[in-house]
């Protein structure tokens, strides 16, 4: 029987054949059914799964090809992790132009999902910083894609969920930094309305903005949280040497989820009240600011054997002030949600990909322990609110949205479908196309 694979949310689990890709110059295998690229498995739903088909594991494509420390242009294979890029680039004064909340994603997977970060209002998505890429099709054709060459394939592959072919090589432009440190400020805010005020006041002077919210709070405290804003710090004369990295690991999966209404309320209350001052300024290493959960190996196991579903949506600017509080209220009333509920503003930089998720508006992201039908019913309620607002749900973090909603969220799907490799497919794509 084929091995069972799963995404970071550990739901769903599906049987598929795993095929390691070790040579970017070689042709692709000829699967019995279909195939799909698989980087480091950090998508949350089924967009990186291919039930009863082949997964092309690309982590062995981990070679750096070239790096110019004067321009910051890096060429590497698609299986290189963001963490490996940072290990190379940061000591030479360069940083990722855009990064999600984990550095354990492959560069190919990041492009396939057109990832965004805390600086979307300044830098857009990762696709804006890709100089070129090589796309290997199942018929052996190799397409060199950029904004100037095969631009339509470039647009289809950025955010294309791995369906246009296998990305083998990437050339990307990094951003210059003076040190590995961040100048941060964390502001305690009492309600969701204040979040919008802080976001508007911070966009001009801060490259990175994001908020943690207490998704269990109700009433006047609805949407309260901690707003973080930061810039890369200048070189520090008294810069301390790097401290040894200590990484905890969840070595076993507990029999039940450790995230439940009781633990959620207790943790969120304590986390919100741990900062007594209205504002707290600090200088911290970039790892602590960008990747706090990466310090806990296999943290996804805390949700137990049934896994969890992450939900991330975006609501357009004209609807954010009314819809975001309704979403938070719905979650709070249901007693769902997670320790890490994230709220931030997207900028107005248009995404380059045909299926890219980021667009102007407010994005809310949080995890839900998989409690079965009640969890799916809650997420359906959230979908109804998001769809009515003209917003969208992120495919990279989805395991259950309907095809009707997907086609509403991504009206470019029909034009995109013309670029799908005939031998490539995914559980996600088959589900939303049914």
Buried (B, 14 or more C-beta within 10 A) or exposed (E): EBEEBBBBBBBBBBEBBEBEBEEBEEEBBEBEEBBBBBBBBBBBBBBBBBBEBBBBBBBEBBEEEEBEBEEBBBBBBBBBBBBBBBEBBBEEBBBBBBBBBBBBBBBBBBBBBBBBBBBBBBBBBBBBBBEBBBBBBBEEEBBBBBBEEBEEBBBBBBBBBBBBBBBBBBBBBBBEBEBBBBBBBBBBBBBBBBBBEBBEBBBEEBBBBBBBBBBBBEEEBBBBBBBBBBBBBEEEEEEEEEEEEEEEEBEEBEEEBEBBEEEBBEBBEEBBEEEEEEEBEEEBBBBEBBBEEBBBBEBBBBBBBBBBBBBBBBBBEEBBEEBBBBBBBBBBEBBBBBBBBBBBBBBEBEBBBBBBBBBBBBBBBBBBBBBEEEBBEBBEBBBEBBBEBBBBBBBBBBBBBBBEBBBBBBEBBEEBBEBBBEBBBBBBBBBBEE
